[in-house]
């Protein structure tokens, strides 16, 4: 008689647990919104916008349908359009350059640096007479090092529109991601640090005119005070039910960040001595950065074999964006080689890092990674 051996399971992200973790609280919020019939542009949205603006220390936060739409709106509000070029890192989701395209401009991909974020020297080399903006992308819960980016923007008279989809709460030199440029944008996709039950996003800015235009763009060009249609607009509104769900979770956001940093610390302690890996900076290891670990992205020797081994042992992992940098999607028409970014995509791997993994889960992942390289 054979005995079955149970394998511990650590999903990369457990979507059902997202609701189950706070089922009673979520149900109460949903029921309240539905009973009030408060679906579009209601108080829950305005309360969330006020809370987000207060948290980031900005004048305006505008809830939008998703981060891609928020980027399109931000670019349009910055005056970016036909004939303009916008520089972005090719290590990002296709939504970043897609927003540039749909704003009417031309996306120009450049290299990422060792921190997996946009390389400032690559930005400088890519500037032409048509360049009008830079789109830094703060990935994995880490804010870009903005000093050299701001210097380049100032030197060439360029606008900065931030894609901070993965970076809400992270800081560079004490300043939040999303607050360095004309406007910053965030995603509330379910797997984000602050997620809703569908798509959602926001634009933040200190510029009154940008905020006014963003509200016009999100609601068919209607002025929110007079109700008059004063320009062509779109339907980019964050619905009130999603805003209420975000508002509930945002009250505990500091604890959410603390827990993610704790998970990152366990990974760092358990894996930092392995020469086969390159890890993200540990919490508090860099005085200029406060990281919130939207993802825990490593580089690994024999990445694909490691991923297979972890899967066999019940551990879910992810290679972001189909395992390709944006410029590697041939149908998009980019004709550029970015060797550093391409090399990184041959090695990068995301480990489980969320509120649903326990310390024991994280240590199990660490043990299995160590086992893989010990056997090798």
C-alpha positions as CSV (number, residue, x, y, z in Angstrom):
1,X,0.0,0.0,0.0
2,X,1.5,3.3,-1.1
3,X,1.3,6.5,0.9
4,X,0.6,9.7,-0.8
5,X,2.9,12.6,0.0
6,X,1.3,16.0,0.3
7,X,3.0,18.9,-1.4
8,X,2.7,22.3,0.2
9,X,1.0,24.8,-2.1
10,X,2.0,28.4,-2.4
11,X,0.1,30.1,-5.2
12,X,1.6,33.2,-6.8
13,X,-1.6,35.1,-6.1
14,X,-4.7,33.6,-4.7
15,X,-7.6,35.6,-6.2
16,X,-10.4,33.9,-4.1
17,X,-8.5,34.8,-0.9
18,X,-8.6,38.5,-1.9
19,X,-12.4,38.5,-1.1
20,X,-12.3,35.8,1.5
21,X,-9.8,37.6,3.7
22,X,-12.3,40.4,4.5
23,X,-15.5,38.8,3.3
24,X,-17.7,40.3,5.9
25,X,-16.3,43.8,5.5
26,X,-16.5,43.7,1.7
27,X,-20.0,42.4,1.8
28,X,-21.1,45.2,4.1
29,X,-19.5,47.8,1.8
30,X,-21.0,46.3,-1.3
31,X,-24.5,46.0,0.2
32,X,-24.4,49.6,1.4
33,X,-23.4,51.0,-2.0
34,X,-26.1,48.9,-3.8
35,X,-28.8,49.8,-1.3
36,X,-28.0,53.5,-1.8
37,X,-28.0,53.1,-5.6
38,X,-24.7,55.0,-5.5
39,X,-23.0,53.8,-8.7
40,X,-21.3,56.6,-10.6
41,X,-19.4,59.7,-9.2
42,X,-20.8,59.4,-5.7
43,X,-19.5,60.2,-2.3
44,X,-17.4,57.0,-1.9
45,X,-15.4,58.0,-4.9
46,X,-14.8,61.5,-3.7
47,X,-13.9,60.3,-0.2
48,X,-11.3,57.9,-1.7
49,X,-9.9,60.6,-3.9
50,X,-9.5,62.9,-0.9
51,X,-7.8,60.1,1.1
52,X,-5.4,59.3,-1.7
53,X,-4.5,63.0,-2.2
54,X,-4.0,63.4,1.5
55,X,-1.8,60.3,1.7
56,X,0.5,61.4,-1.2
57,X,0.5,65.1,-0.2
58,X,-0.8,66.3,-3.5
59,X,-3.6,68.7,-4.3
60,X,-5.7,66.4,-6.6
61,X,-6.4,62.7,-7.0
62,X,-8.9,61.8,-9.8
63,X,-10.3,58.2,-9.9
64,X,-10.2,56.8,-13.4
65,X,-11.3,53.5,-15.1
66,X,-7.8,52.0,-15.1
67,X,-4.1,53.0,-15.2
68,X,-3.9,52.9,-19.0
69,X,-6.7,55.4,-19.3
70,X,-5.1,57.5,-16.6
71,X,-1.8,57.6,-18.6
72,X,-3.6,58.6,-21.7
73,X,-5.4,61.4,-19.8
74,X,-2.2,62.5,-18.2
75,X,-0.4,62.7,-21.5
76,X,-3.2,64.7,-23.1
77,X,-3.3,67.0,-20.1
78,X,0.5,67.5,-20.5
79,X,-0.1,68.6,-24.1
80,X,1.5,65.5,-25.7
81,X,0.2,64.5,-29.1
82,X,0.9,64.0,-32.8
83,X,4.5,64.5,-33.8
84,X,5.8,64.1,-30.3
85,X,8.1,61.4,-28.9
86,X,7.9,60.0,-25.4
87,X,10.8,58.0,-23.9
88,X,9.8,55.0,-21.8
89,X,11.6,51.9,-20.4
90,X,11.1,48.7,-22.4
91,X,10.9,46.8,-19.2
92,X,7.3,47.5,-18.5
93,X,3.8,46.4,-19.4
94,X,2.6,47.2,-22.9
95,X,0.1,49.6,-21.4
96,X,2.8,52.2,-20.8
97,X,3.7,52.7,-24.5
98,X,0.1,51.9,-25.6
99,X,-1.0,55.0,-23.7
100,X,1.6,57.1,-25.6
101,X,0.4,55.6,-28.9
102,X,-3.3,56.4,-28.2
103,X,-2.4,59.9,-27.1
104,X,-1.2,60.3,-30.6
105,X,2.5,60.4,-29.9
106,X,5.4,58.0,-30.7
107,X,6.8,55.7,-27.9
108,X,10.6,55.4,-27.8
109,X,11.8,52.4,-25.7
110,X,15.1,52.5,-23.8
111,X,17.2,50.3,-21.5
112,X,16.6,49.5,-17.9
113,X,19.4,49.6,-15.4
114,X,20.6,47.1,-12.8
115,X,17.6,48.0,-10.6
116,X,15.2,47.0,-13.4
117,X,14.0,50.6,-13.8
118,X,14.6,53.2,-16.5
119,X,18.3,54.0,-17.1
120,X,18.9,57.7,-17.0
121,X,21.9,57.6,-19.5
122,X,19.7,55.7,-21.9
123,X,17.1,58.5,-21.7
124,X,19.8,61.2,-22.5
125,X,20.9,59.2,-25.5
126,X,17.4,58.9,-26.8
127,X,16.4,62.6,-26.7
128,X,15.8,64.1,-30.2
129,X,14.2,67.3,-31.4
130,X,10.9,65.6,-31.3
131,X,11.1,64.4,-27.7
132,X,8.5,66.1,-25.5
133,X,8.2,63.9,-22.5
134,X,9.7,61.1,-20.4
135,X,7.5,58.3,-18.9
136,X,9.5,56.8,-16.0
137,X,7.9,53.6,-14.8
138,X,8.3,52.8,-11.1
139,X,8.1,49.0,-11.0
140,X,7.7,46.3,-8.4
141,X,7.1,48.8,-5.6
142,X,10.3,50.8,-6.1
143,X,10.4,54.5,-7.1
144,X,12.8,55.5,-9.9
145,X,15.9,57.4,-8.9
146,X,14.5,60.7,-10.1
147,X,17.5,63.1,-9.6
148,X,19.1,62.4,-13.0
149,X,15.7,62.1,-14.7
150,X,14.6,65.5,-13.5
151,X,18.0,67.0,-14.5
152,X,17.6,65.7,-18.1
153,X,14.0,66.9,-18.2
154,X,15.0,70.3,-17.1
155,X,18.0,70.5,-19.5
156,X,15.9,69.6,-22.5
157,X,12.5,71.1,-21.5
158,X,10.7,67.8,-21.2
159,X,7.5,66.9,-19.4
160,X,7.5,64.0,-17.0
161,X,4.4,61.8,-16.8
162,X,4.8,59.0,-14.3
163,X,3.6,55.4,-14.6
164,X,3.5,54.4,-11.0
165,X,1.0,51.6,-11.4
166,X,3.1,49.2,-9.2
167,X,4.4,51.8,-6.7
168,X,1.8,53.3,-4.5
169,X,3.4,54.2,-1.2
170,X,7.0,53.8,-2.4
171,X,9.4,56.8,-2.1
172,X,12.6,58.3,-3.4
173,X,14.4,60.6,-1.0
174,X,11.2,61.0,1.0
175,X,9.0,61.8,-2.0
176,X,6.2,59.5,-3.2
177,X,6.2,57.8,-6.6
178,X,3.7,59.6,-8.8
179,X,4.5,63.1,-7.4
180,X,7.6,64.1,-9.4
181,X,6.1,65.1,-12.7
182,X,3.1,66.9,-14.4
183,X,1.0,63.9,-13.2
184,X,1.4,60.5,-11.8
185,X,-0.8,57.4,-12.3
186,X,-1.7,54.3,-10.3
187,X,-3.4,51.0,-11.0
188,X,-5.9,49.3,-8.7
189,X,-6.0,46.0,-10.6
190,X,-6.9,43.2,-8.2
191,X,-3.3,41.9,-7.8
192,X,-1.9,45.3,-7.0
193,X,-0.9,46.3,-3.5
194,X,-4.2,48.3,-3.3
195,X,-6.6,46.4,-5.6
196,X,-10.3,46.4,-6.3
197,X,-12.6,43.8,-7.8
198,X,-11.9,44.7,-11.4
199,X,-10.1,47.5,-13.2
200,X,-9.4,50.8,-11.6
201,X,-6.9,53.6,-11.6
202,X,-6.1,57.2,-10.6
203,X,-4.3,60.3,-11.7
204,X,-2.6,62.6,-9.2
205,X,-1.3,66.1,-9.7
206,X,-0.6,69.4,-8.0
207,X,-1.6,71.3,-11.2
208,X,-5.1,72.7,-10.9
209,X,-5.5,73.0,-14.7
210,X,-4.3,69.4,-15.2
211,X,-6.9,68.2,-12.6
212,X,-9.7,70.2,-14.3
213,X,-8.9,68.8,-17.7
214,X,-8.6,65.2,-16.3
215,X,-12.1,65.5,-14.8
216,X,-13.4,66.7,-18.2
217,X,-11.7,63.8,-20.0
218,X,-13.1,61.2,-17.6
219,X,-16.8,62.3,-17.9
220,X,-17.5,63.0,-21.6
221,X,-16.2,66.6,-21.4
222,X,-18.8,67.6,-18.9
223,X,-17.9,70.3,-16.4
224,X,-18.7,68.9,-13.0
225,X,-20.0,72.2,-11.7
226,X,-22.3,73.3,-14.5
227,X,-23.0,70.0,-16.2
228,X,-22.2,71.7,-19.6
229,X,-20.2,69.8,-22.2
230,X,-17.2,72.1,-22.8
231,X,-14.9,69.7,-24.8
232,X,-14.7,66.3,-26.3
233,X,-14.2,63.7,-23.6
234,X,-14.4,60.0,-22.9
235,X,-15.9,57.6,-20.3
236,X,-12.9,57.1,-18.0
237,X,-14.7,57.1,-14.6
238,X,-13.8,54.9,-11.7
239,X,-17.1,53.4,-10.6
240,X,-18.3,54.2,-7.1
241,X,-18.5,50.5,-6.0
242,X,-14.8,50.0,-6.7
243,X,-14.0,53.2,-5.0
244,X,-15.8,52.1,-1.9
245,X,-13.9,48.8,-1.9
246,X,-10.6,50.7,-2.3
247,X,-11.5,53.1,0.5
248,X,-12.1,50.2,2.9
249,X,-8.6,48.7,2.2
250,X,-6.9,52.0,2.1
251,X,-7.5,52.5,5.8
252,X,-5.1,49.7,6.6
253,X,-2.6,50.6,3.8
254,X,0.4,51.2,6.1
255,X,-0.1,47.7,7.6
256,X,-0.3,46.3,4.1
257,X,3.0,47.8,3.2
258,X,4.6,46.7,6.5
259,X,3.6,43.1,5.8
260,X,5.0,43.1,2.2
261,X,8.3,44.5,3.5
262,X,8.4,41.7,6.1
263,X,7.9,39.1,3.4
264,X,10.7,40.8,1.4
265,X,13.0,40.7,4.5
266,X,12.5,36.9,4.9
267,X,13.4,36.3,1.2
268,X,16.4,38.5,1.5
269,X,17.7,36.8,4.7
270,X,17.2,33.4,3.2
271,X,18.6,33.9,-0.3
272,X,21.1,36.7,-0.2
273,X,24.1,34.4,0.1
274,X,23.3,32.4,-3.1
275,X,25.6,33.5,-5.9
276,X,23.2,32.2,-8.6
277,X,20.6,34.9,-7.7
278,X,20.4,38.7,-7.9
279,X,17.9,40.0,-5.4
280,X,16.1,43.4,-5.1
281,X,17.5,45.7,-2.4
282,X,16.4,44.6,1.1
283,X,14.1,46.9,3.0
284,X,16.0,49.9,4.4
285,X,19.2,48.9,2.7
286,X,19.2,52.0,0.6
287,X,18.6,55.3,2.4
288,X,17.3,57.0,-0.7
289,X,14.5,54.4,-1.3
290,X,11.5,53.2,0.6
291,X,10.3,50.1,-1.3
292,X,6.8,48.6,-0.9
293,X,7.4,45.3,-2.8
294,X,4.4,45.1,-5.2
295,X,6.5,42.2,-6.5
296,X,9.6,40.4,-5.4
297,X,11.5,40.1,-8.7
298,X,14.8,38.2,-8.7
299,X,17.2,37.3,-11.4
300,X,18.2,33.6,-11.4
301,X,20.7,31.4,-13.1
302,X,18.9,28.5,-14.9
303,X,15.7,30.5,-14.4
304,X,13.4,28.2,-16.4
305,X,14.7,25.0,-14.7
306,X,14.2,26.7,-11.3
307,X,10.7,27.7,-12.2
308,X,9.8,24.2,-13.2
309,X,11.3,22.8,-10.0
310,X,9.3,25.3,-7.9
311,X,6.1,24.4,-9.8
312,X,6.7,20.7,-9.1
313,X,6.9,21.6,-5.4
314,X,3.6,23.5,-5.4
315,X,5.1,27.0,-5.7
316,X,3.6,29.5,-8.2
317,X,5.9,32.0,-9.9
318,X,5.5,34.6,-12.7
319,X,7.6,36.0,-15.5
320,X,6.1,39.4,-16.1
321,X,4.4,40.3,-19.3
322,X,4.8,37.1,-21.2
323,X,8.6,37.1,-20.7
324,X,9.2,39.9,-23.3
325,X,10.2,43.5,-23.1
326,X,7.9,45.8,-25.0
327,X,10.4,46.3,-27.9
328,X,10.5,42.5,-28.4
329,X,6.8,42.3,-29.5
330,X,7.5,42.4,-33.2
331,X,4.0,43.4,-34.3
332,X,4.4,46.7,-32.5
333,X,7.0,47.7,-35.0
334,X,10.0,48.6,-32.8
335,X,13.4,48.3,-34.5
336,X,15.8,48.5,-31.6
337,X,18.1,46.3,-29.7
338,X,18.3,46.7,-25.9
339,X,20.8,44.1,-24.7
340,X,20.7,44.8,-21.0
341,X,16.9,44.6,-20.9
342,X,16.9,41.5,-23.1
343,X,19.4,39.8,-20.8
344,X,17.4,40.7,-17.7
345,X,14.3,39.1,-19.3
346,X,16.2,35.8,-19.7
347,X,16.7,35.7,-15.9
348,X,13.9,37.5,-14.2
349,X,11.3,35.7,-12.0
350,X,8.6,36.9,-9.5
351,X,8.2,35.0,-6.3
352,X,5.0,35.0,-4.2
353,X,4.8,38.2,-2.3
354,X,1.3,39.3,-1.0
355,X,-0.9,39.3,2.1
356,X,-2.0,35.7,1.6
357,X,1.4,34.0,2.1
358,X,2.5,33.2,5.6
359,X,6.0,33.4,7.0
360,X,6.2,29.6,6.8
361,X,5.1,29.8,3.1
362,X,7.9,32.2,2.3
363,X,10.5,30.1,4.2
364,X,9.2,27.0,2.2
365,X,9.9,28.9,-1.0
366,X,13.4,29.8,0.3
367,X,14.1,26.2,1.2
368,X,13.1,24.9,-2.2
369,X,15.2,27.5,-4.0
370,X,18.2,26.6,-1.9
371,X,17.5,22.9,-2.5
372,X,17.4,23.5,-6.3
373,X,20.8,25.1,-6.4
374,X,22.3,22.7,-3.9
375,X,21.3,19.8,-6.1
376,X,22.6,21.6,-9.1
